[in-house]
Amino acid sequence: MALKENTVESSSTELNFLGGGTVVEGTVKANNSVRVDGKIKGKMICKNTLTIGVNGEIEGDVEAKNAIVGGKIKGKIKVAEKLVLESKSVLIGDLKASKLLIDEGAVFEGTSDMGKKEPGETEQKPLNDMSKPT
């Protein structure tokens, strides 16, 4: 008997775990939420919420809908909606997110981009040029 493919997109509340002491190398893709308490060496793509526990670590680029970081990321992170860097988190790399919350004590070393530029849009100019008298 052949397995029937599920063609209906699920709004499941499933949660995938990567436990402490576990190391995964390569690209990890998940449609549901993921909690990382181990280590990922490679790219992490999560189409829902990615949670990195205090002992969790990712060495590589990260893409997620939402992310809560309590551990360490060394690489670029791109979050479609909200990124939270908790008090014991370390982010070494650039970030792009629509919303950003950095708790006191979090370490962030890199650049942040929270802007949405439309195609063909140029950088904003200052309202007043303070060097010229009016």
N, C-alpha and C positions, 0 to 999 in steps of 0.2 A: 504494500500500500504506500503510495507516494505521500509525502508531507504537503499539506496545502499551505501556500504562501498567504500570509496575512497582508491584505492590500489596504486595510483600513488603518489610517495613522492613529496610533494610540496616544492618549493623554495620560499614560500610566504614571503612577507615583513610585515606580521602582527606583531603588538606590543601589548602585554598584559600589563595592568596597575594594580598596587595595590596602590590605592590612600591614601593620608594622612588621619590619623584617623582610618584606617582599620587595624585590627589585625587578622592574620591567624595563626592557630596552627596546626602542622602536617607537612607532606611532600608535597611540591609543585613541580610539574613536568611540564615543558613547552618545546615544540618543537620549538617555535618561540621566538623572543626576548621578554624580560620582563623588565619593569621599576617598581622599588619598591620605593614608597614614604611613605608607611605605615610601618608595622612591621610584620615580619615572625618569629614565634617561632617554629623552627623545621628545617628540611632539605630542601634546595632549589636546584633543578636540572634543568638547563637551557641548551638546546642543541644549543643555539645561543648566542646572546649577552645579558648579564645581566647588567642593569644599576641600581645603588642604588643612589637615590637622596640625597641631603644634609640632609633631615629629615628622610630618610629611614633607617631601622635597621633590621638586621637579627641576631637572636640568634640561632646558629646551624651551621651545616656544609653546604658548598656551593660547587657545581660543575657547571662549565659553559665552553662554548667554548671560549668566551671572557668576560671580566668583567670590568666595569668602576664603581669605588666606590667613591661616594661623601659623603656618610653617615657612618654608623657604622656596622661592622661585629664582632661578638664575637663567634669564632669557626674556624674550619679549612676551607681553601678555596683551591680548585684545579681547575686550569684554563688550558685548553688544549693549548691555543695560547697566548693571551696578557692580562695582568692584569694591570690596571691603578688605582693608589691610588691618588685621587685628593687632593688638598691642605687642605680641611676641613675634610678629611676622617679619620676614626679610625679603625684599624684592630688589634684585640686582638686574636691572634691565629696563627697557622702555615700556610704557603702558599706554593703551588707548582704551578709553571707556566713556560712556555717556554720563555716568554718575560715579563719583569717587568718594570714599570715606576712609580716612586714615586715622586710626586710633593712636592716642599718645603712647609712645614707646616703640611704634613700628619703625622699621628701617627701610627707606626707599632711596635707591641710588640709580638715577637714570632720568629720562625725560617723560613728561606726561602730555597727552593730547586728549582733550575733552571736547574739541570743536567738531562741528559738522559743517564741512564746506561743500557747497553745491558745485557741480561741474562748471568750470569757467570762472568761479569766484576767486577774487584776489584777496590778499591780506587786508585787514582793516587798517585805515589810516587814523592817526590820532585826531580827536575833535579839534584841538587847538595846538598850534605850534608855539610852545612857550618861549622859544628863542627869539621870536620876532615880536616887536612891540605892536600893540593894537592901536 
